[in-house]
């Protein structure tokens, strides 16, 4: 019964957060994205991070393309998820990018990162709860990936244009947990 109630709370919370993110993705999103990207860059530099997992953004997510461009100039190793079944695997970021069946850009399949240690994993969120666990789009792809790879990830950073936060626990133990949350 408790699990069903938490699932309903999580579903309701996700719907509420997605509405807020859509509003936050309108006017002023460029500035918000720039602020978050600058903070991410500072964190990467301060952490001496060389191997970084990031994502290729949807319209409601922080646009990381300017950050990606800067990090590529600095010859840092960048990895992005490509969907594979109910989860994803991480591949080296490279051109050309092509849209997958969900409209998300991905590099053409390339060498898998094969359990390399990642200094930082940058993860988009829809919301978080008091435990700092992630509420995403509800497919569980990041959860499945992190379950297998958490031992290879030094630091997990959540990003969003707006923090949608629940003071109640709406997540499950298997949901990805943040070390750092960066919002404008």
C-alpha positions in Angstrom: 0.0 0.0 0.0 2.8 2.4 0.9 4.6 1.7 -2.4 1.4 2.5 -4.4 0.9 5.7 -2.5 4.5 6.8 -3.1 4.1 5.9 -6.8 1.0 8.1 -7.0 2.8 11.0 -5.2 5.8 10.6 -7.5 3.5 10.6 -10.6 1.6 13.7 -9.4 4.9 15.4 -8.4 6.4 14.7 -11.9 3.4 16.1 -13.7 3.6 19.3 -11.5 7.3 19.7 -12.1 7.0 19.2 -15.9 4.5 22.0 -16.1 6.9 24.2 -14.2 9.8 23.2 -16.4 7.8 24.0 -19.6 7.1 27.5 -18.2 10.8 27.9 -17.2 11.8 26.9 -20.7 10.3 30.0 -22.3 11.5 33.6 -21.9 14.8 33.8 -19.9 15.9 30.2 -20.6 19.0 31.3 -22.4 20.2 33.2 -19.3 19.3 30.3 -17.0 21.2 27.9 -19.2 24.2 30.1 -19.3 24.3 30.5 -15.5 24.1 26.7 -15.0 26.7 26.0 -17.6 29.1 28.5 -16.0 28.7 26.9 -12.6 29.2 23.4 -14.2 32.3 24.6 -15.9 33.7 26.0 -12.6 33.0 22.7 -10.9 34.7 20.7 -13.7 37.8 22.9 -13.5 37.9 22.9 -9.7 37.5 19.1 -9.7 40.1 18.6 -12.4 37.6 16.4 -14.2 38.8 14.9 -17.5 36.1 12.2 -18.1 32.7 13.7 -18.1 29.3 12.2 -18.9 26.7 14.7 -20.0 23.5 14.6 -22.0 22.2 16.1 -25.3 19.3 18.3 -24.2 15.6 18.3 -24.8 13.8 21.6 -25.0 13.0 21.6 -21.3 16.5 20.8 -20.2 19.6 22.9 -19.7 21.3 23.5 -23.1 24.8 22.0 -22.7 26.0 22.6 -26.2 28.1 25.7 -25.4 29.7 23.8 -22.5 30.3 20.8 -24.7 32.1 23.1 -27.2 34.3 24.5 -24.5 35.2 21.1 -23.0 36.0 19.7 -26.5 38.4 22.6 -27.1 40.1 21.6 -23.8 40.4 18.0 -25.0 38.4 16.6 -22.1 36.8 13.1 -22.7 33.1 13.6 -23.1 30.5 10.8 -23.0 26.8 10.8 -23.7 24.1 8.2 -23.3 22.6 6.4 -26.3 19.3 4.5 -25.8 19.5 0.8 -25.8 16.3 -1.1 -24.8 15.0 0.0 -21.4 18.3 1.7 -20.4 21.2 3.3 -22.2 24.9 2.9 -22.6 27.5 5.6 -22.7 29.5 6.4 -25.8 32.1 8.9 -26.7 30.7 12.2 -27.9 31.5 12.7 -31.5 30.0 14.0 -34.7 27.7 13.5 -36.6 24.7 13.6 -34.3 21.5 12.0 -35.4 18.0 12.1 -33.9 16.8 8.9 -32.5 13.1 7.7 -32.5 12.3 10.0 -29.5 13.8 13.1 -31.3 16.9 13.1 -29.0 20.3 13.7 -30.7 22.9 11.0 -30.3 26.3 10.3 -31.9 26.5 7.4 -34.3 27.2 4.3 -32.3 30.9 4.3 -31.3 33.1 2.6 -28.9 31.5 2.1 -25.6 33.2 3.6 -22.6 33.7 0.1 -21.1 33.6 0.8 -17.3 36.0 3.7 -17.4 35.9 5.8 -14.3 33.9 9.0 -14.9 34.9 12.1 -12.9 31.5 13.7 -13.2 28.1 12.6 -14.5 25.8 15.5 -15.4 22.2 14.4 -15.2 19.0 16.4 -16.1 16.2 16.3 -13.6 12.5 17.0 -13.6 12.6 17.3 -9.8 14.1 16.0 -6.5 12.8 15.1 -3.1 14.2 15.6 0.4 16.6 12.7 -0.1 18.1 14.4 -3.2 17.0 11.5 -5.4 16.0 12.2 -9.0 12.6 12.4 -10.4 13.0 12.1 -14.2 10.6 11.5 -17.1 9.5 8.1 -15.7 11.3 5.7 -18.0 13.9 4.6 -15.4 16.8 4.7 -17.9 19.2 6.7 -15.7 18.3 4.5 -12.7 19.1 1.3 -14.6 22.4 2.8 -15.9 23.5 4.1 -12.5 22.6 0.8 -10.8 25.3 -0.9 -12.9 27.8 2.0 -13.1 27.7 3.9 -9.8 31.0 2.4 -8.7 32.6 4.0 -11.8 31.1 7.5 -11.2 33.0 9.9 -8.9 30.4 12.7 -8.7 26.8 13.0 -9.8 25.5 16.5 -10.6 21.9 17.2 -11.2 20.9 20.2 -13.4 17.6 22.0 -14.2 16.3 25.4 -15.2 14.2 25.5 -12.0 14.4 23.4 -8.9 11.2 21.5 -8.3 11.6 20.1 -4.8 9.4 17.9 -2.6 9.7 18.1 1.2 8.2 14.6 1.2 9.9 11.4 0.1 8.4 10.6 -3.4 11.4 8.6 -4.7 12.5 5.0 -4.3 15.8 3.7 -3.0 16.9 2.8 -6.5 16.4 6.4 -7.8 19.7 8.1 -8.7 21.0 10.4 -5.9 22.9 13.7 -6.4 26.1 14.8 -4.9 25.4 18.3 -6.2 22.4 20.1 -7.6 22.9 23.1 -9.8 20.0 25.4 -10.8 20.1 29.1 -11.8 
